[in-house]
């Protein structure tokens, strides 16, 4: 199974133990919101929490031993608008060492979470 497919399956099942094996200890995640950077422990805490987003239509657009690109529709537990999310990942030693996302909101009245705009 590909790294991205395994990650998506573990995320969808809330399988934090498997996610821990797929995410490198030095992983850096730069999500598309809030200008924050997350570590492996942040990602695992988010995945194991009560407000974990869920996704559908997961697609792997490209993957090799070094990088992967994926796309999905993500629905957020806090009731905010769903987004079409593109993820770029780098791999090291068969694990995700970095991840960055970009997103397109799926409603006309979309408001970035945490912004006053």
Secondary structure, 3 states (H helix, E strand, C coil): CCHHHHHHHHHHCCCHHHHHHHEEEEEEEECCCCCCCEEHHHHHHHHCCCCCCEEEEEEEEEECCCEEEEEEEEECCCCCCCEEEEEEEEEECCEEEEEEEEEEECCCCCCCCCCCC
